Amino acid sequence: MKQNLVCYRTFEEKSPSSFETYKKFNGYTTWEKLLKGKMKPSEVIDAIKAAGLMGRGGAGFPTGLKMSFINRDKEGQKYLVCNSDESEPGTSKDRFIMQKNPHQLIEGMAIAAYTMGATVGYNYMRGEFMKEFESCEKALKEAKKAGLIGKNILGTGINFELINIIGAGAYIVGEETAMLESIEGKRAMPRFKPPFPANYGLYGKPTTVNNTESLASIPVILDKGAEWFKKLGTEKSGGTKIFSVSGHVAKPGVFEIPMGTPFKDLLELAGGMLDNRGCKAVIPGGSSMKIVPGKTMLKAEMSYEGMQSVGSAIGSGGVIVMDDRTCMVEALACVIKFYEDESCGQCTPCREGTNWLHQNLRDIIAGKGKIKDVDLLVEIAGKIEGKTICAFGEAVAWPVQSFIEHFRDEFEFYCKNGYSKVKGK
Ligand SMILES: Cc1cc2nc3c(=O)[nH]c(=O)nc-3n(C[C@H](O)[C@H](O)[C@H](O)COP(=O)(O)O)c2cc1C
């Protein structure tokens, strides 16, 4: 299977992150084309729409459509923000783009910013990304030295300042409006929407927030053509997607594969199941997406429509594989503990609900649960879902609802017996 087609294409080179390596891959030629007026901003948007690129940050919103929300001709400051927070458990793809192909991200950001009339861009990384910060800073220095970023780029009068910044390591800052608050120097609390960032974003100015992988895909789409990119994937899911595969697999890793690849092929790339055990369940898109039974996943394909058809979503591409020794009650308690810790506390249903869910699960594990507590978990999840300012509410509710939908017997077993003898399903 062909890998490393779009974002990871420099990965097998000797010094993948260097300016020289990126130039070998036609690096910065699209940016230069735009600067020299050989391509119009409207052509960029049309190509990204035609390529079928969907946002790789989790929600899968069409990238070209999002870019078209900003009126580049309207006077005033506009901003581009690259969301490199990558906090979703199970997800580890953006860090590799920043480590091994930072120039492609810089070029993608420059192209996207110019297309939307933004002269300033921020690449916001999570607090733990010291290595990635260093490689992005080094690449930025090289791009500036080559005159490709900064003021009066290549004498065209076009300006684009790029700033790499590093957060303090909070999951919630990955939510786009919380990220804007954090850049402004405030506590990362999501904002009410509307107004949306395209109208009222960073410092109240029109802003677009895109994921690292989304932005890094742009130069390749424009260089090789929308049709080329689209055809790599399926009709509804263009291009490739990077999946990080973790859990009970023999070789956990990060793989860039064409959209529509069968899950079983991705599992094979990750070395197959650890100790040749059975595949009990998979969370296909980071811990906030719905869990899918293994036997269903083994027949599914990795695309937006493929994951929708099995009741889940691609999300951020964090594939968590669980074998037939996994206790689903403890697995859910582990996921919910994360959300309890990371709730920003702004909305009552989330602040109180995550704590209540975790307490309830701890009681069930300790043998203090009753069958009605399993229903209570579902009820609490339903009272969080859709009732919070940001989608953190869904991120908590979906695991609870789907774990219980598919593995209710294990939760009931705990309530009846107080400990787990559950092996296999
Ligand atoms: C709680 C929460 C955490 C999020 N974390 C991330 C993240 O780490 N990285 C990311 O790109 N998007 C994250 N998102 C989604 C962003 O809000 C936003 O949709 C995304 O950055 C848009 O980029 P895209 O259109 O390229 O996907 C998160 C959303 C929520 C609700």
The ligand as an ORCA input file, in Angstrom:
! r2SCAN-3c Opt
* xyz 0 1
  C     -12.628     19.900     23.402
  C     -12.118     20.059     22.001
  C     -10.779     19.817     21.721
  C     -10.289     19.969     20.426
  N      -8.981     19.719     20.181
  C      -8.471     19.899     18.934
  C      -7.095     19.689     18.673
  O      -6.301     19.331     19.549
  N      -6.659     19.915     17.394
  C      -7.503     20.328     16.378
  O      -7.064     20.543     15.258
  N      -8.820     20.512     16.611
  C      -9.315     20.330     17.861
  N     -10.648     20.570     18.081
  C     -11.484     21.050     16.955
  C     -11.321     22.575     16.759
  O     -12.266     23.235     17.595
  C     -11.561     22.994     15.297
  O     -12.749     22.443     14.852
  C     -10.437     22.575     14.368
  O      -9.190     23.043     14.782
  C     -10.713     23.141     12.973
  O      -9.731     22.710     12.066
  P     -10.120     21.867     10.769
  O     -11.307     22.550     10.139
  O      -8.908     21.938      9.901
  O     -10.445     20.493     11.230
  C     -11.164     20.398     19.381
  C     -12.516     20.615     19.668
  C     -12.996     20.442     20.957
  C     -14.437     20.694     21.229
*
